[in-house]
Amino acid sequence: MCRFTPVFGMALLWLVGPAHAKDKPKPLAISACYGKICIANLRWGRPNSFDGTYSPYVEGTLVNGSVATLRSPSLTFGLKAGSAGEDFIGTAIATYSGTLPTGARWVFRAEFPRVISGRYVGRTQSVILSGSLTRNGGAEWLERTLAFDPLFNPDDRGTIQRWEKIHGKRQR
């Protein structure tokens, strides 16, 4: 009888199959919107000589979900330094010289130096979206500051962990 107990137990495990916990839903990626014009999937990129980048960068996708055409869009990210990220030290700019009709997307990359005025860039959490909106034959200038959850320098794990302890983890 004792010999059959392990065999019986193994057979049950084999027949039933493994038990899996449900995966937790991934938090949303960082994004910001003005109406139906959205900047989505924001992330901080590290320099990588294999893909030809020698400076850190902010990248993402600008999606024109509005009924207007967006001409010559420009994104200006405010860069901050310090562990608390309160000191404004510069900007990272991405520009597109074409037009984005309704439903169009622009994948952008805004490079910046790792160190500005002797200080390491630690985060960004706002962007100025500018460009010309054309609809119904008329044009108007668009310039809006959009705020989003902070995008941290990935090398600053301590700051990221402190933020995530308070606000929860998010997709990177």
DRENMAR-628164 format. One record per residue: residue number from 0; residue in three letters; z, x, y of N, C-alpha, C in turn. Coordinates in nm, 3 decimals, decimal comma, padded with zeros to 5 digits. Layout:
<node NUM "ALA" <Z X Y> <Z X Y> <Z X Y>>
...
END
This chain:
<node 0 "MET" <00,000 00,082 -00,120> <00,000 00,000 00,000> <00,000 00,086 00,126>>
<node 1 "CYS" <00,077 00,196 00,122> <00,087 00,282 00,240> <-00,046 00,348 00,274>>
<node 2 "ARG" <-00,130 00,373 00,173> <-00,259 00,437 00,201> <-00,355 00,344 00,273>>
<node 3 "PHE" <-00,343 00,216 00,250> <-00,437 00,120 00,307> <-00,403 00,084 00,452>>
<node 4 "THR" <-00,281 00,108 00,496> <-00,242 00,073 00,632> <-00,324 00,149 00,735>>
<node 5 "PRO" <-00,337 00,283 00,726> <-00,420 00,353 00,825> <-00,568 00,311 00,818>>
<node 6 "VAL" <-00,617 00,289 00,698> <-00,757 00,248 00,682> <-00,777 00,111 00,744>>
<node 7 "PHE" <-00,685 00,020 00,720> <-00,693 -00,115 00,776> <-00,687 -00,109 00,930>>
<node 8 "GLY" <-00,597 -00,026 00,984> <-00,585 -00,010 01,129> <-00,713 00,046 01,190>>
<node 9 "MET" <-00,772 00,145 01,127> <-00,898 00,204 01,176> <-01,011 00,101 01,172>>
<node 10 "ALA" <-01,014 00,020 01,067> <-01,117 -00,082 01,055> <-01,104 -00,185 01,168>>
<node 11 "LEU" <-00,982 -00,224 01,200> <-00,961 -00,318 01,311> <-01,009 -00,259 01,443>>
<node 12 "LEU" <-00,976 -00,133 01,467> <-01,021 -00,069 01,592> <-01,173 -00,062 01,598>>
<node 13 "TRP" <-01,237 -00,032 01,486> <-01,381 -00,020 01,484> <-01,449 -00,155 01,503>>
<node 14 "LEU" <-01,395 -00,260 01,443> <-01,455 -00,392 01,452> <-01,435 -00,457 01,589>>
<node 15 "VAL" <-01,318 -00,440 01,647> <-01,288 -00,505 01,774> <-01,358 -00,436 01,890>>
<node 16 "GLY" <-01,370 -00,306 01,887> <-01,434 -00,232 01,997> <-01,333 -00,196 02,105>>
<node 17 "PRO" <-01,372 -00,111 02,194> <-01,279 -00,065 02,297> <-01,252 -00,173 02,402>>
<node 18 "ALA" <-01,133 -00,169 02,458> <-01,097 -00,260 02,567> <-01,120 -00,187 02,699>>
<node 19 "HIS" <-01,186 -00,252 02,792> <-01,215 -00,191 02,922> <-01,152 -00,274 03,033>>
<node 20 "ALA" <-01,093 -00,204 03,126> <-01,042 -00,273 03,245> <-01,160 -00,303 03,335>>
<node 21 "LYS" <-01,152 -00,410 03,413> <-01,259 -00,442 03,507> <-01,263 -00,337 03,617>>
<node 22 "ASP" <-01,383 -00,299 03,654> <-01,397 -00,203 03,763> <-01,357 -00,269 03,894>>
<node 23 "LYS" <-01,290 -00,192 03,978> <-01,255 -00,243 04,110> <-01,381 -00,244 04,195>>
<node 24 "PRO" <-01,397 -00,344 04,280> <-01,515 -00,343 04,366> <-01,507 -00,227 04,465>>
<node 25 "LYS" <-01,621 -00,163 04,491> <-01,622 -00,053 04,586> <-01,607 -00,108 04,727>>
<node 26 "PRO" <-01,527 -00,039 04,808> <-01,517 -00,082 04,947> <-01,653 -00,065 05,016>>
<node 27 "LEU" <-01,675 -00,142 05,119> <-01,801 -00,133 05,191> <-01,817 00,003 05,258>>
<node 28 "ALA" <-01,940 00,049 05,266> <-01,968 00,172 05,338> <-01,945 00,146 05,487>>
<node 29 "ILE" <-01,932 00,252 05,563> <-01,907 00,238 05,706> <-02,033 00,190 05,776>>
<node 30 "SER" <-02,018 00,089 05,862> <-02,132 00,034 05,935> <-02,083 -00,025 06,067>>
<node 31 "ALA" <-02,179 -00,052 06,155> <-02,151 -00,115 06,285> <-02,274 -00,195 06,324>>
<node 32 "CYS" <-02,252 -00,310 06,389> <-02,364 -00,396 06,427> <-02,353 -00,445 06,570>>
<node 33 "TYR" <-02,470 -00,465 06,630> <-02,482 -00,538 06,757> <-02,575 -00,654 06,725>>
<node 34 "GLY" <-02,517 -00,773 06,711> <-02,596 -00,887 06,668> <-02,651 -00,859 06,530>>
<node 35 "LYS" <-02,784 -00,863 06,516> <-02,846 -00,837 06,387> <-02,911 -00,700 06,379>>
<node 36 "ILE" <-02,878 -00,614 06,474> <-02,921 -00,475 06,468> <-02,801 -00,397 06,415>>
<node 37 "CYS" <-02,817 -00,339 06,297> <-02,703 -00,274 06,232> <-02,731 -00,128 06,198>>
<node 38 "ILE" <-02,625 -00,050 06,207> <-02,625 00,087 06,162> <-02,543 00,085 06,034>>
<node 39 "ALA" <-02,606 00,114 05,921> <-02,541 00,098 05,792> <-02,534 00,230 05,716>>
<node 40 "ASN" <-02,447 00,233 05,616> <-02,433 00,348 05,526> <-02,409 00,479 05,599>>
<node 41 "LEU" <-02,323 00,475 05,699> <-02,290 00,597 05,773> <-02,216 00,694 05,684>>
<node 42 "ARG" <-02,253 00,820 05,692> <-02,181 00,924 05,619> <-02,193 01,057 05,690>>
<node 43 "TRP" <-02,097 01,144 05,662> <-02,091 01,278 05,721> <-02,151 01,373 05,619>>
<node 44 "GLY" <-02,255 01,445 05,658> <-02,318 01,539 05,566> <-02,279 01,682 05,595>>
<node 45 "ARG" <-02,267 01,758 05,489> <-02,234 01,900 05,500> <-02,362 01,983 05,505>>
<node 46 "PRO" <-02,357 02,097 05,572> <-02,475 02,185 05,572> <-02,509 02,228 05,429>>
<node 47 "ASN" <-02,639 02,239 05,402> <-02,683 02,276 05,269> <-02,817 02,349 05,283>>
<node 48 "SER" <-02,817 02,477 05,255> <-02,940 02,555 05,272> <-03,050 02,510 05,176>>
<node 49 "PHE" <-03,014 02,443 05,066> <-03,117 02,396 04,973> <-03,202 02,286 05,033>>
<node 50 "ASP" <-03,144 02,201 05,119> <-03,225 02,098 05,183> <-03,258 02,132 05,329>>
<node 51 "GLY" <-03,230 02,255 05,369> <-03,270 02,302 05,501> <-03,178 02,262 05,614>>
<node 52 "THR" <-03,056 02,220 05,586> <-02,963 02,187 05,693> <-02,862 02,301 05,708>>
<node 53 "TYR" <-02,842 02,343 05,831> <-02,751 02,453 05,858> <-02,635 02,409 05,945>>
<node 54 "SER" <-02,631 02,282 05,979> <-02,524 02,224 06,061> <-02,478 02,095 05,994>>
<node 55 "PRO" <-02,353 02,054 06,021> <-02,311 01,923 05,972> <-02,392 01,814 06,042>>
<node 56 "TYR" <-02,389 01,694 05,989> <-02,468 01,585 06,048> <-02,406 01,450 06,013>>
<node 57 "VAL" <-02,442 01,351 06,093> <-02,411 01,211 06,064> <-02,543 01,148 06,026>>
<node 58 "GLU" <-02,545 01,075 05,915> <-02,668 01,009 05,876> <-02,640 00,866 05,834>>
<node 59 "GLY" <-02,744 00,787 05,835> <-02,732 00,647 05,799> <-02,867 00,578 05,817>>
<node 60 "THR" <-02,863 00,446 05,823> <-02,985 00,366 05,838> <-02,966 00,265 05,950>>
<node 61 "LEU" <-03,059 00,263 06,044> <-03,062 00,161 06,149> <-03,155 00,051 06,100>>
<node 62 "VAL" <-03,104 -00,071 06,093> <-03,181 -00,185 06,043> <-03,198 -00,285 06,156>>
<node 63 "ASN" <-03,324 -00,318 06,187> <-03,352 -00,418 06,291> <-03,367 -00,554 06,224>>
<node 64 "GLY" <-03,258 -00,629 06,222> <-03,260 -00,763 06,165> <-03,279 -00,870 06,271>>
<node 65 "SER" <-03,303 -00,828 06,395> <-03,320 -00,924 06,505> <-03,464 -00,974 06,510>>
<node 66 "VAL" <-03,490 -01,072 06,596> <-03,625 -01,124 06,612> <-03,703 -01,042 06,715>>
<node 67 "ALA" <-03,639 -00,944 06,777> <-03,703 -00,861 06,879> <-03,751 -00,730 06,818>>
<node 68 "THR" <-03,847 -00,667 06,885> <-03,892 -00,533 06,847> <-03,807 -00,432 06,923>>
<node 69 "LEU" <-03,760 -00,331 06,854> <-03,678 -00,227 06,915> <-03,765 -00,104 06,935>>
<node 70 "ARG" <-03,781 -00,064 07,060> <-03,866 00,052 07,093> <-03,780 00,172 07,131>>
<node 71 "SER" <-03,820 00,287 07,080> <-03,754 00,415 07,110> <-03,602 00,409 07,098>>
<node 72 "PRO" <-03,551 00,368 06,981> <-03,405 00,363 06,968> <-03,344 00,503 06,969>>
<node 73 "SER" <-03,224 00,509 07,021> <-03,149 00,634 07,028> <-03,005 00,605 06,989>>
<node 74 "LEU" <-02,945 00,696 06,913> <-02,806 00,684 06,872> <-02,731 00,808 06,920>>
<node 75 "THR" <-02,621 00,787 06,992> <-02,540 00,897 07,043> <-02,398 00,881 06,989>>
<node 76 "PHE" <-02,362 00,966 06,895> <-02,231 00,960 06,833> <-02,132 01,046 06,912>>
<node 77 "GLY" <-02,015 00,990 06,941> <-01,909 01,064 07,009> <-01,832 01,145 06,906>>
<node 78 "LEU" <-01,820 01,276 06,930> <-01,751 01,365 06,837> <-01,613 01,399 06,891>>
<node 79 "LYS" <-01,514 01,398 06,802> <-01,377 01,425 06,842> <-01,319 01,540 06,761>>
<node 80 "ALA" <-01,220 01,607 06,817> <-01,153 01,719 06,751> <-01,005 01,691 06,739>>
<node 81 "GLY" <-00,936 01,781 06,670> <-00,792 01,767 06,653> <-00,762 01,685 06,529>>
<node 82 "SER" <-00,643 01,705 06,473> <-00,608 01,634 06,350> <-00,600 01,484 06,373>>
<node 83 "ALA" <-00,562 01,443 06,495> <-00,558 01,300 06,526> <-00,694 01,253 06,576>>
<node 84 "GLY" <-00,785 01,347 06,606> <-00,920 01,311 06,649> <-00,927 01,241 06,782>>
<node 85 "GLU" <-00,835 01,272 06,872> <-00,830 01,201 07,000> <-00,907 01,272 07,112>>
<node 86 "ASP" <-00,938 01,401 07,095> <-01,002 01,477 07,201> <-01,154 01,474 07,187>>
<node 87 "PHE" <-01,221 01,408 07,281> <-01,368 01,402 07,283> <-01,421 01,541 07,316>>
<node 88 "ILE" <-01,511 01,594 07,231> <-01,563 01,729 07,256> <-01,714 01,739 07,263>>
<node 89 "GLY" <-01,786 01,632 07,233> <-01,931 01,640 07,240> <-01,999 01,521 07,174>>
<node 90 "THR" <-02,132 01,534 07,157> <-02,209 01,425 07,098> <-02,308 01,478 06,994>>
<node 91 "ALA" <-02,352 01,390 06,907> <-02,461 01,415 06,813> <-02,563 01,305 06,839>>
<node 92 "ILE" <-02,688 01,343 06,857> <-02,790 01,246 06,899> <-02,904 01,240 06,798>>
<node 93 "ALA" <-02,948 01,119 06,768> <-03,066 01,094 06,687> <-03,157 01,002 06,766>>
<node 94 "THR" <-03,285 01,037 06,777> <-03,381 00,953 06,851> <-03,505 00,927 06,765>>
<node 95 "TYR" <-03,566 00,813 06,792> <-03,688 00,773 06,723> <-03,788 00,733 06,830>>
<node 96 "SER" <-03,905 00,794 06,830> <-04,001 00,770 06,938> <-04,097 00,654 06,911>>
<node 97 "GLY" <-04,079 00,586 06,801> <-04,168 00,474 06,768> <-04,103 00,339 06,793>>
<node 98 "THR" <-04,159 00,237 06,727> <-04,104 00,101 06,738> <-04,053 00,055 06,602>>
<node 99 "LEU" <-03,950 -00,028 06,607> <-03,895 -00,089 06,486> <-03,911 -00,240 06,497>>
<node 100 "PRO" <-04,014 -00,297 06,434> <-04,030 -00,442 06,437> <-03,921 -00,510 06,354>>
<node 101 "THR" <-03,918 -00,640 06,358> <-03,820 -00,717 06,281> <-03,824 -00,676 06,134>>
<node 102 "GLY" <-03,707 -00,648 06,078> <-03,696 -00,611 05,938> <-03,718 -00,463 05,908>>
<node 103 "ALA" <-03,755 -00,384 06,007> <-03,782 -00,242 05,985> <-03,653 -00,162 05,976>>
<node 104 "ARG" <-03,661 -00,047 05,910> <-03,547 00,043 05,892> <-03,585 00,183 05,939>>
<node 105 "TRP" <-03,487 00,251 05,992> <-03,502 00,392 06,031> <-03,387 00,470 05,971>>
<node 106 "VAL" <-03,417 00,564 05,883> <-03,316 00,652 05,826> <-03,304 00,770 05,921>>
<node 107 "PHE" <-03,186 00,787 05,979> <-03,166 00,889 06,083> <-03,070 00,996 06,038>>
<node 108 "ARG" <-03,076 01,108 06,109> <-02,983 01,219 06,090> <-02,958 01,282 06,226>>
<node 109 "ALA" <-02,830 01,289 06,264> <-02,790 01,349 06,392> <-02,708 01,475 06,363>>
<node 110 "GLU" <-02,768 01,591 06,385> <-02,699 01,717 06,358> <-02,615 01,759 06,478>>
<node 111 "PHE" <-02,512 01,838 06,451> <-02,425 01,889 06,557> <-02,361 02,019 06,509>>
<node 112 "PRO" <-02,312 02,101 06,602> <-02,246 02,225 06,561> <-02,110 02,196 06,498>>
<node 113 "ARG" <-02,070 02,281 06,407> <-01,941 02,268 06,339> <-01,825 02,286 06,436>>
<node 114 "VAL" <-01,843 02,378 06,532> <-01,740 02,409 06,630> <-01,798 02,390 06,770>>
<node 115 "ILE" <-01,728 02,315 06,854> <-01,770 02,294 06,993> <-01,655 02,339 07,083>>
<node 116 "SER" <-01,683 02,427 07,174> <-01,581 02,481 07,266> <-01,460 02,535 07,191>>
<node 117 "GLY" <-01,487 02,603 07,080> <-01,380 02,665 07,004> <-01,298 02,568 06,919>>
<node 118 "ARG" <-01,340 02,443 06,908> <-01,264 02,343 06,830> <-01,353 02,284 06,722>>
<node 119 "TYR" <-01,295 02,263 06,605> <-01,369 02,203 06,493> <-01,387 02,054 06,518>>
<node 120 "VAL" <-01,508 02,005 06,488> <-01,535 01,862 06,497> <-01,465 01,797 06,379>>
<node 121 "GLY" <-01,383 01,694 06,406> <-01,302 01,633 06,303> <-01,340 01,491 06,265>>
<node 122 "ARG" <-01,401 01,417 06,359> <-01,434 01,277 06,329> <-01,529 01,220 06,434>>
<node 123 "THR" <-01,587 01,107 06,398> <-01,660 01,023 06,492> <-01,626 00,879 06,456>>
<node 124 "GLN" <-01,616 00,794 06,556> <-01,586 00,653 06,529> <-01,651 00,560 06,629>>
<node 125 "SER" <-01,751 00,612 06,702> <-01,826 00,526 06,793> <-01,967 00,582 06,812>>
<node 126 "VAL" <-02,057 00,492 06,847> <-02,196 00,532 06,872> <-02,249 00,446 06,987>>
<node 127 "ILE" <-02,332 00,506 07,070> <-02,403 00,431 07,174> <-02,543 00,406 07,121>>
<node 128 "LEU" <-02,576 00,279 07,105> <-02,708 00,236 07,062> <-02,787 00,202 07,187>>
<node 129 "SER" <-02,902 00,266 07,205> <-02,984 00,235 07,322> <-03,130 00,228 07,281>>
<node 130 "GLY" <-03,208 00,159 07,362> <-03,351 00,141 07,338> <-03,399 00,020 07,416>>
<node 131 "SER" <-03,526 -00,011 07,399> <-03,587 -00,125 07,467> <-03,611 -00,237 07,367>>
<node 132 "LEU" <-03,563 -00,357 07,400> <-03,585 -00,475 07,316> <-03,698 -00,558 07,375>>
<node 133 "THR" <-03,797 -00,589 07,293> <-03,910 -00,671 07,338> <-03,914 -00,799 07,256>>
<node 134 "ARG" <-03,912 -00,913 07,328> <-03,925 -01,043 07,261> <-03,985 -01,143 07,359>>
<node 135 "ASN" <-04,065 -01,231 07,306> <-04,130 -01,336 07,386> <-04,202 -01,279 07,507>>
<node 136 "GLY" <-04,265 -01,164 07,491> <-04,343 -01,104 07,600> <-04,261 -01,031 07,704>>
<node 137 "GLY" <-04,129 -01,037 07,699> <-04,044 -00,969 07,796> <-03,968 -00,854 07,732>>
<node 138 "ALA" <-03,930 -00,757 07,814> <-03,855 -00,642 07,763> <-03,724 -00,630 07,840>>
<node 139 "GLU" <-03,621 -00,584 07,770> <-03,492 -00,558 07,834> <-03,435 -00,430 07,775>>
<node 140 "TRP" <-03,358 -00,356 07,855> <-03,296 -00,233 07,810> <-03,167 -00,266 07,737>>
<node 141 "LEU" <-03,149 -00,205 07,624> <-03,029 -00,224 07,543> <-02,947 -00,096 07,546>>
<node 142 "GLU" <-02,819 -00,108 07,577> <-02,728 00,006 07,568> <-02,590 -00,049 07,537>>
<node 143 "ARG" <-02,546 -00,031 07,414> <-02,418 -00,084 07,369> <-02,339 00,023 07,295>>
<node 144 "THR" <-02,208 00,026 07,318> <-02,119 00,113 07,242> <-02,064 00,033 07,125>>
<node 145 "LEU" <-02,082 00,086 07,006> <-02,036 00,021 06,884> <-01,926 00,107 06,821>>
<node 146 "ALA" <-01,818 00,044 06,782> <-01,708 00,114 06,716> <-01,713 00,087 06,567>>
<node 147 "PHE" <-01,669 00,181 06,488> <-01,664 00,166 06,344> <-01,543 00,243 06,291>>
<node 148 "ASP" <-01,508 00,220 06,163> <-01,400 00,296 06,101> <-01,432 00,444 06,114>>
<node 149 "PRO" <-01,331 00,527 06,131> <-01,360 00,670 06,152> <-01,436 00,732 06,035>>
<node 150 "LEU" <-01,528 00,816 06,073> <-01,603 00,897 05,978> <-01,549 01,038 05,994>>
<node 151 "PHE" <-01,479 01,089 05,891> <-01,408 01,216 05,901> <-01,489 01,332 05,847>>
<node 152 "ASN" <-01,458 01,451 05,897> <-01,509 01,574 05,841> <-01,459 01,580 05,697>>
<node 153 "PRO" <-01,547 01,588 05,596> <-01,502 01,585 05,457> <-01,415 01,704 05,419>>
<node 154 "ASP" <-01,416 01,810 05,497> <-01,332 01,926 05,468> <-01,187 01,903 05,509>>
<node 155 "ASP" <-01,160 01,799 05,585> <-01,024 01,769 05,632> <-00,959 01,665 05,540>>
<node 156 "ARG" <-00,933 01,703 05,416> <-00,881 01,611 05,316> <-00,747 01,549 05,356>>
<node 157 "GLY" <-00,661 01,626 05,424> <-00,530 01,575 05,462> <-00,541 01,454 05,554>>
<node 158 "THR" <-00,627 01,463 05,655> <-00,645 01,352 05,748> <-00,705 01,231 05,677>>
<node 159 "ILE" <-00,801 01,255 05,590> <-00,865 01,146 05,516> <-00,762 01,075 05,428>>
<node 160 "GLN" <-00,680 01,152 05,357> <-00,580 01,092 05,269> <-00,476 01,012 05,347>>
<node 161 "ARG" <-00,433 01,063 05,464> <-00,338 00,987 05,546> <-00,399 00,856 05,592>>
<node 162 "TRP" <-00,526 00,858 05,636> <-00,593 00,737 05,682> <-00,608 00,637 05,566>>
<node 163 "GLU" <-00,652 00,686 05,449> <-00,673 00,599 05,334> <-00,542 00,543 05,280>>
<node 164 "LYS" <-00,432 00,614 05,296> <-00,303 00,563 05,252> <-00,265 00,438 05,332>>
<node 165 "ILE" <-00,303 00,436 05,459> <-00,274 00,322 05,546> <-00,378 00,211 05,530>>
<node 166 "HIS" <-00,507 00,248 05,528> <-00,616 00,151 05,534> <-00,686 00,125 05,401>>
<node 167 "GLY" <-00,659 00,205 05,300> <-00,726 00,190 05,171> <-00,847 00,281 05,159>>
<node 168 "LYS" <-00,884 00,309 05,035> <-00,999 00,397 05,012> <-01,128 00,325 05,044>>
<node 169 "ARG" <-01,230 00,402 05,072> <-01,361 00,344 05,101> <-01,469 00,426 05,037>>
<node 170 "GLN" <-01,588 00,369 05,032> <-01,703 00,435 04,974> <-01,743 00,554 05,057>>
<node 171 "ARG" <-01,780 00,663 04,990> <-01,824 00,784 05,062> <-01,967 00,815 05,028>>
END
